[in-house]
Amino acid sequence: MQLWVKRDDLTGFGLSGNKVRKLEWLFADARARGADTVITCGGLQSNHARATAVAARRCGLDPVLLLRGDTPDPVDGNLLLDQLVDAQIHTCSAEDYASSRAELMAGIAADLRSAGRRPYVIPEGGSNGIGAIGFIRAVEELDALPPFDTIVCPVGSGGTLAGLVLGRPQAHVRGYAVCDDAPTFVSKVLAIADELKLEVPSSGWSICETFRGEAYGIASPAVWKTIAEAARTEGLLLDPTYTGKAFHGMLTEARAGLLGERILFWHTGGAFGLFGRGAEVP
Ligand SMILES: Cc1ncc(COP(=O)(O)O)c(C=O)c1O
């Protein structure tokens, strides 16, 4: 068996991971619409929110974030980076986030407009049709390589998986859900395809929900063991929320002979999510 790793954990804008591929297209749209500010949302340690804030500064736009949870003292990980680039941060409870984040973002956008700003709203994870184009295009980068049997990625808001599926690589695409169940993400892929007026392939992709664990952001001791093993044998940094779970799921299934001979792990980044989790490292 051969395991290859697509190193999107090393992409630009402060190691943005998979997010920069979506943001490239979303920021182009924001600029084309004359925006001077971008608003997005996520958990307190959201990689997407941090990547958006850093990229916004690089592109001369002001970042505004709606984050789920209370700000700890001291701050660390992604939140520290959000503060470093001086993003305007709004926080809300997990309940308000779950029930009304779109309304809360619309409210923040309305306030900004009243203050004379021109905000552009990016949905959670950058996972809409425009964002997914980044991953449809990313599939072209595999053309130069001998074909893989399986391409693996974590699935958090669905945009990465949708793009990889709609890019129609010559390989089975297997997404490992890290929070919601498989039907939720199938619907997400269908919605993104619909937005782009593209047909979803009827086969050649699947979603595994077995390795989600207890909840979003909570990694089991087995996942932590895999994270430590990848770091100690390959110097490969995985995180407890996304890539650790997906990599662990992939290894388990690959060892059972379920993923074929040539496997590509699409490393989507997220290493800043390791910080503040020292007590869990085996
Ligand atoms: C490091 C990392 N990997 C994977 C994902 C999942 O990608 P997507 O949201 O496109 O499903 C995310 C964000 O959700 C992430 O931050």
The ligand as an ORCA input file, in Angstrom:
! r2SCAN-3c Opt
* xyz 0 1
  C      -8.185     21.891      9.258
  C      -9.507     21.634      8.626
  N      -9.666     20.506      7.923
  C     -10.847     20.207      7.355
  C     -11.927     21.031      7.469
  C     -13.193     20.607      6.843
  O     -13.368     21.185      5.589
  P     -14.828     21.564      5.119
  O     -15.317     22.614      6.071
  O     -14.634     22.074      3.751
  O     -15.649     20.339      5.201
  C     -11.813     22.237      8.189
  C     -12.925     23.175      8.368
  O     -14.066     22.891      8.535
  C     -10.562     22.536      8.787
  O     -10.393     23.658      9.490
*
